[in-house]
Amino acid sequence: MSQTDVMSEQTERQRQIALLLRHLAVGLSSYRLFPGDTNQPSFVSAVSRIQEAAELALGSGPIAVEIHGRSFVTPDGPLPDNETTDRLGLACYERRVERLRVRAAPSSAELAAVYDALTRTAEEV
């Protein structure tokens, strides 16, 4: 595999991870509207999009990102700034979440548990 192929793969991998993070951020926004209501149509749709994005990104192996303030950093380098994912990054960072690891597409219940923690104040967590 040439260096150009590796760079293309890394770029595609980062794009897939960034897409997953955007869907996770939108899911958090949806959850905040109706906390705890995992049957809410907007949450159900968000879960579906998150699972699809996770399965795509996981095709290249487990996902691991570090959280630095608002920013996410993959082993291949930092992801581009994005207003939507920046809010997710900040919510995680304020609650002392330093790493996000995804090994399988998350279930609705798993996402609800994560979102429940991210909707609490930093002091409550």
N, CA and C atoms as an extended XYZ file, in Angstrom:
375
Properties=species:S:1:pos:R:3:atomname:S:1:resname:S:1:resid:I:1 pbc="F F F"
N         0.851       -1.177        0.000 N   MET     1
C         0.000        0.000        0.000 CA  MET     1
C         0.894        1.237        0.000 C   MET     1
N         0.660        2.134       -0.931 N   SER     2
C         1.486        3.334       -1.030 CA  SER     2
C         1.118        4.330        0.066 C   SER     2
N         1.987        5.316        0.271 N   GLN     3
C         1.709        6.361        1.268 CA  GLN     3
C         0.445        7.137        0.899 C   GLN     3
N         0.197        7.349       -0.387 N   THR     4
C        -1.017        8.055       -0.823 CA  THR     4
C        -2.252        7.258       -0.433 C   THR     4
N        -2.206        5.921       -0.611 N   ASP     5
C        -3.330        5.078       -0.214 CA  ASP     5
C        -3.570        5.157        1.290 C   ASP     5
N        -2.498        5.130        2.073 N   VAL     6
C        -2.621        5.221        3.527 CA  VAL     6
C        -3.227        6.558        3.908 C   VAL     6
N        -2.776        7.637        3.283 N   MET     7
C        -3.313        8.959        3.600 CA  MET     7
C        -4.793        9.040        3.225 C   MET     7
N        -5.182        8.459        2.101 N   SER     8
C        -6.582        8.461        1.694 CA  SER     8
C        -7.414        7.677        2.692 C   SER     8
N        -6.883        6.538        3.127 N   GLU     9
C        -7.592        5.718        4.107 CA  GLU     9
C        -7.738        6.469        5.420 C   GLU     9
N        -6.693        7.116        5.860 N   GLN    10
C        -6.766        7.885        7.096 CA  GLN    10
C        -7.784        9.008        6.959 C   GLN    10
N        -7.772        9.683        5.857 N   THR    11
C        -8.712       10.770        5.631 CA  THR    11
C       -10.139       10.234        5.637 C   THR    11
N       -10.367        9.105        4.987 N   GLU    12
C       -11.693        8.503        4.971 CA  GLU    12
C       -12.081        8.054        6.380 C   GLU    12
N       -11.165        7.476        7.101 N   ARG    13
C       -11.423        7.040        8.489 CA  ARG    13
C       -11.802        8.237        9.351 C   ARG    13
N       -11.073        9.316        9.225 N   GLN    14
C       -11.399       10.506       10.003 CA  GLN    14
C       -12.759       11.065        9.593 C   GLN    14
N       -13.073       11.006        8.311 N   ARG    15
C       -14.377       11.486        7.848 CA  ARG    15
C       -15.493       10.643        8.466 C   ARG    15
N       -15.289        9.340        8.509 N   GLN    16
C       -16.289        8.447        9.092 CA  GLN    16
C       -16.463        8.709       10.591 C   GLN    16
N       -15.358        8.919       11.283 N   ILE    17
C       -15.432        9.210       12.722 CA  ILE    17
C       -16.120       10.556       12.950 C   ILE    17
N       -15.780       11.545       12.134 N   ALA    18
C       -16.410       12.859       12.265 CA  ALA    18
C       -17.912       12.769       12.026 C   ALA    18
N       -18.321       11.956       11.056 N   LEU    19
C       -19.741       11.767       10.787 CA  LEU    19
C       -20.428       11.126       11.994 C   LEU    19
N       -19.817       10.117       12.567 N   LEU    20
C       -20.370        9.479       13.757 CA  LEU    20
C       -20.507       10.490       14.894 C   LEU    20
N       -19.485       11.299       15.106 N   LEU    21
C       -19.545       12.295       16.180 CA  LEU    21
C       -20.649       13.324       15.936 C   LEU    21
N       -20.848       13.719       14.681 N   ARG    22
C       -21.946       14.649       14.368 CA  ARG    22
C       -23.291       14.015       14.698 C   ARG    22
N       -23.454       12.748       14.329 N   HIS    23
C       -24.703       12.066       14.638 CA  HIS    23
C       -24.887       11.909       16.153 C   HIS    23
N       -23.800       11.634       16.878 N   LEU    24
C       -23.885       11.557       18.332 CA  LEU    24
C       -24.295       12.902       18.932 C   LEU    24
N       -23.762       13.984       18.389 N   ALA    25
C       -24.104       15.328       18.879 CA  ALA    25
C       -25.566       15.655       18.616 C   ALA    25
N       -26.057       15.318       17.435 N   VAL    26
C       -27.463       15.566       17.100 CA  VAL    26
C       -28.363       14.696       17.981 C   VAL    26
N       -27.945       13.471       18.238 N   GLY    27
C       -28.704       12.594       19.130 CA  GLY    27
C       -28.802       13.172       20.535 C   GLY    27
N       -27.718       13.773       21.006 N   LEU    28
C       -27.736       14.415       22.320 CA  LEU    28
C       -28.738       15.560       22.337 C   LEU    28
N       -28.758       16.354       21.284 N   SER    29
C       -29.725       17.456       21.193 CA  SER    29
C       -31.146       16.920       21.211 C   SER    29
N       -31.386       15.847       20.499 N   SER    30
C       -32.707       15.228       20.462 CA  SER    30
C       -33.096       14.703       21.842 C   SER    30
N       -32.158       14.075       22.522 N   TYR    31
C       -32.416       13.521       23.850 CA  TYR    31
C       -32.756       14.627       24.843 C   TYR    31
N       -32.067       15.753       24.730 N   ARG    32
C       -32.301       16.873       25.657 CA  ARG    32
C       -33.726       17.417       25.545 C   ARG    32
N       -34.342       17.308       24.374 N   LEU    33
C       -35.711       17.797       24.205 CA  LEU    33
C       -36.710       16.965       25.000 C   LEU    33
N       -36.479       15.663       25.066 N   PHE    34
C       -37.386       14.740       25.759 CA  PHE    34
C       -36.541       13.767       26.582 C   PHE    34
N       -35.896       14.239       27.643 N   PRO    35
C       -34.986       13.374       28.406 CA  PRO    35
C       -35.671       12.093       28.893 C   PRO    35
N       -35.006       10.986       28.643 N   GLY    36
C       -35.505        9.710       29.109 CA  GLY    36
C       -36.521        9.046       28.204 C   GLY    36
N       -37.064        9.777       27.239 N   ASP    37
C       -38.077        9.214       26.334 CA  ASP    37
C       -37.382        8.625       25.112 C   ASP    37
N       -37.002        7.366       25.232 N   THR    38
C       -36.268        6.727       24.134 CA  THR    38
C       -37.182        6.272       23.003 C   THR    38
N       -38.482        6.448       23.162 N   ASN    39
C       -39.426        6.122       22.094 CA  ASN    39
C       -39.826        7.337       21.276 C   ASN    39
N       -39.326        8.504       21.653 N   GLN    40
C       -39.599        9.731       20.921 CA  GLN    40
C       -39.085        9.556       19.485 C   GLN    40
N       -39.923        9.831       18.472 N   PRO    41
C       -39.506        9.599       17.078 CA  PRO    41
C       -38.168       10.251       16.700 C   PRO    41
N       -37.901       11.442       17.206 N   SER    42
C       -36.630       12.089       16.853 CA  SER    42
C       -35.447       11.336       17.454 C   SER    42
N       -35.624       10.772       18.638 N   PHE    43
C       -34.555        9.998       19.261 CA  PHE    43
C       -34.372        8.664       18.537 C   PHE    43
N       -35.469        8.027       18.188 N   VAL    44
C       -35.403        6.750       17.454 CA  VAL    44
C       -34.666        6.952       16.130 C   VAL    44
N       -34.967        8.041       15.430 N   SER    45
C       -34.277        8.339       14.163 CA  SER    45
C       -32.797        8.600       14.399 C   SER    45
N       -32.497        9.341       15.463 N   ALA    46
C       -31.095        9.645       15.783 CA  ALA    46
C       -30.328        8.355       16.072 C   ALA    46
N       -30.928        7.458       16.827 N   VAL    47
C       -30.282        6.179       17.145 CA  VAL    47
C       -29.978        5.405       15.872 C   VAL    47
N       -30.918        5.380       14.964 N   SER    48
C       -30.718        4.670       13.697 CA  SER    48
C       -29.542        5.258       12.916 C   SER    48
N       -29.492        6.579       12.826 N   ARG    49
C       -28.385        7.232       12.100 CA  ARG    49
C       -27.045        6.980       12.795 C   ARG    49
N       -27.046        7.001       14.127 N   ILE    50
C       -25.818        6.749       14.889 CA  ILE    50
C       -25.338        5.322       14.649 C   ILE    50
N       -26.254        4.373       14.692 N   GLN    51
C       -25.868        2.981       14.481 CA  GLN    51
C       -25.302        2.761       13.084 C   GLN    51
N       -25.921        3.361       12.068 N   GLU    52
C       -25.403        3.233       10.698 CA  GLU    52
C       -24.010        3.839       10.583 C   GLU    52
N       -23.833        5.032       11.153 N   ALA    53
C       -22.524        5.697       11.091 CA  ALA    53
C       -21.480        4.906       11.872 C   ALA    53
N       -21.873        4.347       13.010 N   ALA    54
C       -20.936        3.557       13.815 CA  ALA    54
C       -20.507        2.310       13.064 C   ALA    54
N       -21.454        1.616       12.456 N   GLU    55
C       -21.112        0.402       11.713 CA  GLU    55
C       -20.169        0.709       10.553 C   GLU    55
N       -20.401        1.814        9.882 N   LEU    56
C       -19.509        2.217        8.787 CA  LEU    56
C       -18.108        2.504        9.314 C   LEU    56
N       -18.029        3.297       10.371 N   ALA    57
C       -16.721        3.661       10.925 CA  ALA    57
C       -16.012        2.457       11.546 C   ALA    57
N       -16.772        1.565       12.125 N   LEU    58
C       -16.169        0.386       12.752 CA  LEU    58
C       -15.657       -0.628       11.734 C   LEU    58
N       -15.992       -0.444       10.479 N   GLY    59
C       -15.483       -1.323        9.428 CA  GLY    59
C       -13.966       -1.311        9.352 C   GLY    59
N       -13.350       -0.255        9.844 N   SER    60
C       -11.891       -0.136        9.856 CA  SER    60
C       -11.306       -0.434       11.231 C   SER    60
N       -12.133       -0.923       12.141 N   GLY    61
C       -11.656       -1.257       13.483 CA  GLY    61
C       -12.270       -0.362       14.541 C   GLY    61
N       -11.959       -0.667       15.803 N   PRO    62
C       -12.506        0.114       16.911 CA  PRO    62
C       -12.144        1.596       16.790 C   PRO    62
N       -13.006        2.419       17.355 N   ILE    63
C       -12.823        3.870       17.296 CA  ILE    63
C       -12.323        4.349       18.646 C   ILE    63
N       -11.308        5.186       18.625 N   ALA    64
C       -10.799        5.806       19.847 CA  ALA    64
C       -10.459        7.253       19.529 C   ALA    64
N       -11.065        8.148       20.272 N   VAL    65
C       -10.744        9.562       20.116 CA  VAL    65
C       -10.461       10.156       21.489 C   VAL    65
N        -9.562       11.109       21.514 N   GLU    66
C        -9.310       11.870       22.735 CA  GLU    66
C       -10.082       13.167       22.634 C   GLU    66
N       -10.484       13.680       23.781 N   ILE    67
C       -11.245       14.921       23.833 CA  ILE    67
C       -10.369       15.971       24.492 C   ILE    67
N       -10.108       17.023       23.745 N   HIS    68
C        -9.284       18.141       24.219 CA  HIS    68
C       -10.139       19.400       24.161 C   HIS    68
N       -10.787       19.715       25.257 N   GLY    69
C       -11.702       20.857       25.228 CA  GLY    69
C       -12.844       20.553       24.295 C   GLY    69
N       -13.012       21.378       23.288 N   ARG    70
C       -14.074       21.152       22.297 CA  ARG    70
C       -13.637       20.202       21.183 C   ARG    70
N       -12.375       19.907       21.104 N   SER    71
C       -11.819       19.187       19.955 CA  SER    71
C       -11.705       17.691       20.194 C   SER    71
N       -11.812       16.953       19.098 N   PHE    72
C       -11.610       15.511       19.098 CA  PHE    72
C       -10.335       15.208       18.319 C   PHE    72
N        -9.533       14.295       18.853 N   VAL    73
C        -8.274       13.923       18.211 CA  VAL    73
C        -8.243       12.411       18.043 C   VAL    73
N        -8.047       11.971       16.799 N   THR    74
C        -7.926       10.547       16.501 CA  THR    74
C        -6.445       10.190       16.487 C   THR    74
N        -6.113        8.908       16.416 N   PRO    75
C        -4.702        8.534       16.280 CA  PRO    75
C        -4.063        9.139       15.025 C   PRO    75
N        -4.901        9.476       14.027 N   ASP    76
C        -4.396       10.072       12.791 CA  ASP    76
C        -4.288       11.592       12.858 C   ASP    76
N        -4.725       12.177       13.967 N   GLY    77
C        -4.643       13.625       14.117 CA  GLY    77
C        -5.987       14.226       14.496 C   GLY    77
N        -6.001       15.537       14.685 N   PRO    78
C        -7.241       16.206       15.107 CA  PRO    78
C        -8.285       16.228       13.998 C   PRO    78
N        -9.544       16.163       14.416 N   LEU    79
C       -10.649       16.305       13.465 CA  LEU    79
C       -10.904       17.794       13.247 C   LEU    79
N       -11.395       18.146       12.083 N   PRO    80
C       -11.685       19.562       11.828 CA  PRO    80
C       -12.731       20.093       12.808 C   PRO    80
N       -12.601       21.371       13.137 N   ASP    81
C       -13.590       22.011       13.999 CA  ASP    81
C       -14.945       21.976       13.313 C   ASP    81
N       -15.977       21.770       14.106 N   ASN    82
C       -17.343       21.730       13.610 CA  ASN    82
C       -18.226       22.167       14.767 C   ASN    82
N       -19.083       23.132       14.535 N   GLU    83
C       -19.901       23.684       15.614 CA  GLU    83
C       -20.703       22.610       16.339 C   GLU    83
N       -21.252       21.669       15.593 N   THR    84
C       -22.079       20.621       16.192 CA  THR    84
C       -21.248       19.706       17.079 C   THR    84
N       -20.134       19.211       16.564 N   THR    85
C       -19.315       18.301       17.360 CA  THR    85
C       -18.563       19.049       18.456 C   THR    85
N       -18.286       20.323       18.252 N   ASP    86
C       -17.629       21.106       19.294 CA  ASP    86
C       -18.473       21.133       20.565 C   ASP    86
N       -19.801       21.252       20.409 N   ARG    87
C       -20.694       21.250       21.588 CA  ARG    87
C       -20.630       19.905       22.307 C   ARG    87
N       -20.594       18.817       21.539 N   LEU    88
C       -20.471       17.486       22.141 CA  LEU    88
C       -19.138       17.366       22.865 C   LEU    88
N       -18.077       17.801       22.225 N   GLY    89
C       -16.755       17.747       22.846 CA  GLY    89
C       -16.716       18.517       24.150 C   GLY    89
N       -17.292       19.699       24.157 N   LEU    90
C       -17.301       20.522       25.363 CA  LEU    90
C       -18.138       19.869       26.464 C   LEU    90
N       -19.299       19.304       26.098 N   ALA    91
C       -20.133       18.608       27.091 CA  ALA    91
C       -19.348       17.461       27.726 C   ALA    91
N       -18.622       16.720       26.916 N   CYS    92
C       -17.797       15.617       27.433 CA  CYS    92
C       -16.680       16.158       28.317 C   CYS    92
N       -15.971       17.144       27.816 N   TYR    93
C       -14.811       17.694       28.526 CA  TYR    93
C       -15.213       18.268       29.883 C   TYR    93
N       -16.332       18.968       29.933 N   GLU    94
C       -16.798       19.561       31.197 CA  GLU    94
C       -17.132       18.487       32.223 C   GLU    94
N       -17.415       17.288       31.771 N   ARG    95
C       -17.739       16.180       32.664 CA  ARG    95
C       -16.548       15.237       32.833 C   ARG    95
N       -15.383       15.747       32.471 N   ARG    96
C       -14.094       15.060       32.625 CA  ARG    96
C       -13.959       13.781       31.801 C   ARG    96
N       -14.662       13.753       30.686 N   VAL    97
C       -14.503       12.634       29.752 CA  VAL    97
C       -13.309       12.985       28.866 C   VAL    97
N       -12.292       12.168       28.910 N   GLU    98
C       -11.072       12.437       28.158 CA  GLU    98
C       -10.941       11.593       26.904 C   GLU    98
N       -11.649       10.457       26.872 N   ARG    99
C       -11.570        9.553       25.728 CA  ARG    99
C       -12.948        8.990       25.426 C   ARG    99
N       -13.163        8.746       24.157 N   LEU   100
C       -14.382        8.096       23.703 CA  LEU   100
C       -13.951        6.890       22.883 C   LEU   100
N       -14.426        5.725       23.279 N   ARG   101
C       -14.095        4.492       22.562 CA  ARG   101
C       -15.397        3.837       22.123 C   ARG   101
N       -15.416        3.390       20.886 N   VAL   102
C       -16.582        2.697       20.339 CA  VAL   102
C       -16.088        1.395       19.736 C   VAL   102
N       -16.630        0.301       20.249 N   ARG   103
C       -16.233       -1.020       19.751 CA  ARG   103
C       -17.356       -1.713       19.007 C   ARG   103
N       -18.582       -1.193       19.191 N   ALA   104
C       -19.763       -1.747       18.522 CA  ALA   104
C       -20.789       -0.627       18.401 C   ALA   104
N       -21.700       -0.779       17.461 N   ALA   105
C       -22.756        0.220       17.314 CA  ALA   105
C       -23.573        0.247       18.609 C   ALA   105
N       -23.764        1.426       19.186 N   PRO   106
C       -24.460        1.508       20.472 CA  PRO   106
C       -25.963        1.273       20.341 C   PRO   106
N       -26.519        0.668       21.371 N   SER   107
C       -27.965        0.455       21.424 CA  SER   107
C       -28.652        1.730       21.903 C   SER   107
N       -29.939        1.750       21.779 N   SER   108
C       -30.732        2.873       22.260 CA  SER   108
C       -30.508        3.085       23.760 C   SER   108
N       -30.499        1.998       24.519 N   ALA   109
C       -30.301        2.088       25.971 CA  ALA   109
C       -28.912        2.615       26.316 C   ALA   109
N       -27.895        2.184       25.572 N   GLU   110
C       -26.530        2.670       25.828 CA  GLU   110
C       -26.429        4.162       25.531 C   GLU   110
N       -27.023        4.582       24.422 N   LEU   111
C       -27.003        6.006       24.088 CA  LEU   111
C       -27.753        6.817       25.130 C   LEU   111
N       -28.889        6.316       25.592 N   ALA   112
C       -29.659        7.022       26.615 CA  ALA   112
C       -28.838        7.180       27.890 C   ALA   112
N       -28.076        6.156       28.265 N   ALA   113
C       -27.245        6.239       29.465 CA  ALA   113
C       -26.151        7.296       29.306 C   ALA   113
N       -25.513        7.318       28.137 N   VAL   114
C       -24.479        8.327       27.878 CA  VAL   114
C       -25.098        9.721       27.882 C   VAL   114
N       -26.218        9.865       27.176 N   TYR   115
C       -26.863       11.171       27.085 CA  TYR   115
C       -27.391       11.636       28.431 C   TYR   115
N       -27.849       10.692       29.256 N   ASP   116
C       -28.309       11.060       30.593 CA  ASP   116
C       -27.162       11.679       31.382 C   ASP   116
N       -25.981       11.076       31.283 N   ALA   117
C       -24.818       11.624       31.976 CA  ALA   117
C       -24.428       12.992       31.414 C   ALA   117
N       -24.543       13.156       30.095 N   LEU   118
C       -24.138       14.424       29.483 CA  LEU   118
C       -25.157       15.538       29.666 C   LEU   118
N       -26.374       15.203       30.092 N   THR   119
C       -27.373       16.251       30.332 CA  THR   119
C       -27.392       16.685       31.797 C   THR   119
N       -26.689       15.973       32.644 N   ARG   120
C       -26.546       16.382       34.046 CA  ARG   120
C       -25.479       17.465       34.131 C   ARG   120
N       -25.528       18.203       35.187 N   THR   121
C       -24.482       19.215       35.373 CA  THR   121
C       -23.163       18.497       35.652 C   THR   121
N       -22.079       19.189       35.419 N   ALA   122
C       -20.762       18.598       35.649 CA  ALA   122
C       -20.619       18.178       37.112 C   ALA   122
N       -21.196       18.936       38.026 N   GLU   123
C       -21.105       18.620       39.452 CA  GLU   123
C       -21.872       17.333       39.780 C   GLU   123
N       -23.006       17.103       39.105 N   GLU   124
C       -23.795       15.896       39.358 CA  GLU   124
C       -23.093       14.643       38.869 C   GLU   124
N       -22.321       14.788       37.807 N   VAL   125
C       -21.623       13.627       37.258 CA  VAL   125
C       -20.404       13.355       38.101 C   VAL   125
